[in-house]
Amino acid sequence: MKSAAKWKRYGTSYLFLVPSFGFIATFLYYPILLAFAHSFTEWNLVKSTWVGLANFKQMWSEPTFTKGAANQLIYTLSDVVKAVVFPLLGAELIYLLGGQRLKYMFRTGFILPMLLPGIVTILLWQNIYDPTNGLLNQLLHLLGLNSTRAWLGEDKTAIWSIVMMGLPFISGLPFLIFYAAIGNMNQEQLESARIDGANGWNVFSRMHLPFLIPQFKVVIILTIISSLQDFVKILVMTGGGPGVATTNPAMVMYNAAFGSSQYGYGSAIGVSLFLVILVITLFNMKFLKTDY
């Protein structure tokens, strides 16, 4: 009886959800299951041949992939540092400003770049690194350093040029997360601490940082997921080169599937990335719990 009454009350709402779940199942869950199935096959969209774990063995024995995995470690660690340190610093500095109008102006200035398509930012930095007319080389010439470098074309500088994209690294979403959390802190406790003689560093290290632990978790896990999935900037900036100096696993997956028609091998790499992201997410949810 209870279930009948519940269906009578909420049945229409459930029916309206059916189309949404149908689209989600068709365009999200079905491709994921298909990728799992084809990761154990040699598949070229026409014929699918079962090869077991051969694709996964090839993945770890291929120098391109292992180099990409090493590069990905650099990308992910640097992305986490950039997503945590600099947005937090920007949020703290704006929080310390005296006037609300100034706070509003600086908040708006940090958030406005979020309105730009990501490809615009990538192309802008590509022009900055241009070896002939790029802004970076021009600045070096003004400083008397007359060495023109192909920043994206040299093994030693290409990967670090990609890492340094986005200077000063104050991303809009992490900045908003930290700023909102700082603004929601108990102001009476902060004032009491200042009255008791706490300086700015004491307030930041002993009150702000412990309070922001949940926000750190959110920012870090979102950054890791985004970093593992991202290959667009590498594709546009260097194509993974010179050689394989800037490639990453997602780029190897893209080249295997859409460059060499090795869809089974590409599916194996995609499944591996999915499992890595899943393990990191579950670890974050289960073992990094807080009381805040």
Buried (B, 14 or more C-beta within 10 A) or exposed (E): EEEEEEEEEEEEEEEEEEEEEEEEEEEEEEEEEEBBBBBBBBBEEEEBEEBEEBBBEBBEEBEBBBBBBEBBEBBBEBBBEBBBEBBBBBBBEBBEBEEEEEBEEBBEEBBEEEEEEEEEBBEEBBEBBBBEEBEBBBEBEEEEEEEEBBBBBEEEBBBEBBBBBBEEBBBBBBBBBBBEBBEEBEEEEBEEBEEEEBEEEBBBEEBBEEBBEBBBBBBBBBBBBBBBBBBBBBBBBBEBBBEBBBBBBBBBBBBBBEEEBBBBBBBBBBBBBBEBBEEBEEEBEEEEEEEE
